[in-house]
């Protein structure tokens, strides 16, 4: 009697879960496993203006966070400047591979002020500029710390030959 009850219970449990096993969750009913429907979009170069969808003019562009975005006209470039991160995210979501551009040093690694090209120090072949004479000694105490901080922002330093 107990065997019959256990067998019946097992059969009923299996019948109850069978539909759940074969059910497709939302958005997956129209393709089979491995058909590539969820493959990442292949990266493509930018050919259209992100705002107007017109052909880009390679002479009209803006650089933001080390990425270059091209536009069809100056008006679109100006509109981009209002929210560049949003437009870059949109392009990348569409699979557009933006050109990367190096950023040269424009701010002091110590205080963050605008650099003075007459105030600099050379460390490991890298010319590091400062905003004022007081920042150089602070930099010299732990130069690697400041260089690492700037390189994390995508800043590239001017390279110096040994004779300079």
C-alpha positions in Angstrom: 0.0 0.0 0.0 2.8 2.4 0.9 4.6 1.5 -2.3 1.5 2.3 -4.3 1.1 5.7 -2.6 4.7 6.6 -3.1 4.6 5.6 -6.8 1.4 7.6 -7.4 2.9 10.6 -5.6 6.1 10.4 -7.7 4.1 10.1 -11.0 1.9 13.1 -10.0 4.9 15.2 -9.1 6.6 14.4 -12.4 3.5 15.3 -14.3 3.2 18.6 -12.4 6.8 19.7 -13.2 7.0 18.5 -16.8 5.4 21.6 -18.4 7.8 23.8 -16.5 10.8 21.9 -17.8 9.8 22.4 -21.4 8.4 25.9 -21.1 10.5 28.7 -22.7 11.0 31.8 -20.7 10.0 35.1 -22.3 11.9 36.0 -25.5 13.4 32.5 -26.0 10.6 30.6 -27.7 11.5 31.5 -31.3 15.1 30.2 -31.5 17.0 27.2 -30.5 20.2 27.0 -28.4 23.3 28.1 -30.2 21.6 29.8 -33.2 23.4 33.0 -32.6 20.4 35.1 -31.9 22.0 36.5 -28.8 25.5 37.0 -30.2 27.1 40.4 -29.6 26.8 42.9 -32.4 29.9 43.0 -34.5 31.9 46.1 -34.0 31.6 48.6 -36.9 33.3 51.9 -37.6 31.3 55.0 -37.3 29.9 56.2 -40.7 26.8 58.1 -39.6 26.3 61.1 -37.4 24.9 59.9 -34.0 22.4 62.8 -34.0 21.2 63.2 -37.6 22.1 59.8 -39.1 23.7 61.7 -42.0 27.1 60.9 -43.4 29.9 62.0 -41.1 32.5 64.7 -42.0 35.9 63.5 -40.7 36.9 67.1 -40.1 34.1 67.6 -37.5 34.6 65.6 -34.3 34.7 65.8 -30.6 36.9 63.8 -28.2 35.4 62.6 -24.9 37.1 60.3 -22.4 39.6 59.1 -25.0 36.9 58.4 -27.6 36.5 60.3 -30.8 33.0 60.9 -32.2 32.4 62.3 -35.7 29.5 64.5 -36.8 27.9 65.7 -40.0 27.9 69.4 -38.9 28.9 71.8 -36.2 25.3 71.9 -34.9 25.3 68.2 -34.1 28.7 68.5 -32.5 27.3 71.3 -30.2 24.3 69.2 -29.3 26.7 66.3 -28.4 28.6 68.5 -26.0 25.4 68.7 -23.8 25.5 65.0 -22.9 28.4 63.2 -24.5 28.3 60.1 -22.3 24.7 59.4 -23.3 25.5 59.6 -27.0 28.6 57.5 -26.7 26.7 54.8 -24.8 24.1 54.8 -27.6 26.7 54.4 -30.3 28.5 51.6 -28.4 25.1 49.8 -27.8 24.7 49.8 -31.5 28.0 48.1 -31.9 29.9 51.1 -33.2 33.6 51.0 -32.4 34.8 54.5 -31.7 38.3 55.6 -32.4 40.4 55.9 -29.3 42.6 59.0 -28.9 45.3 59.6 -26.4 44.9 62.5 -24.1 48.0 64.6 -23.5 48.5 66.1 -20.1 46.6 69.3 -19.5 46.3 69.3 -15.8 48.7 69.1 -12.9 48.9 65.6 -11.3 49.2 67.1 -7.8 46.7 69.9 -7.6 44.7 69.5 -10.8 45.3 73.0 -12.1 46.2 74.0 -15.7 49.8 73.1 -16.4 52.6 75.5 -17.1 54.9 74.1 -19.8 57.9 75.7 -18.1 57.4 73.7 -14.9 58.1 70.0 -15.4 60.0 67.0 -14.1 61.2 64.0 -16.0 60.5 60.6 -14.5 61.3 57.3 -16.3 61.4 59.1 -19.6 58.1 60.9 -19.1 57.9 64.7 -18.9 55.4 65.6 -16.2 54.1 69.2 -16.1 52.9 71.1 -13.0 50.6 74.1 -12.4 53.0 75.8 -9.9 56.5 75.5 -8.4 55.1 74.0 -5.2 53.7 70.9 -6.9 57.0 69.6 -8.2 58.5 68.7 -4.8 55.3 66.9 -3.8 55.4 64.9 -7.0 59.1 64.0 -6.5 58.3 62.3 -3.2 56.1 59.6 -4.8 56.2 60.1 -8.6 54.9 56.7 -9.5 51.7 57.4 -7.5 50.9 60.5 -9.5 51.9 59.0 -12.9 49.7 56.0 -12.2 46.7 58.2 -11.3 47.1 60.2 -14.5 47.5 57.1 -16.7 44.4 55.6 -15.2 42.6 58.6 -16.7 44.1 57.8 -20.1 46.7 60.6 -20.0 49.8 60.0 -22.0 52.9 61.8 -21.1 55.4 63.4 -23.5 58.3 61.0 -23.9 61.8 62.4 -23.3 65.0 61.2 -24.8 67.9 60.6 -22.5 69.8 63.8 -23.6 67.0 66.1 -22.5 
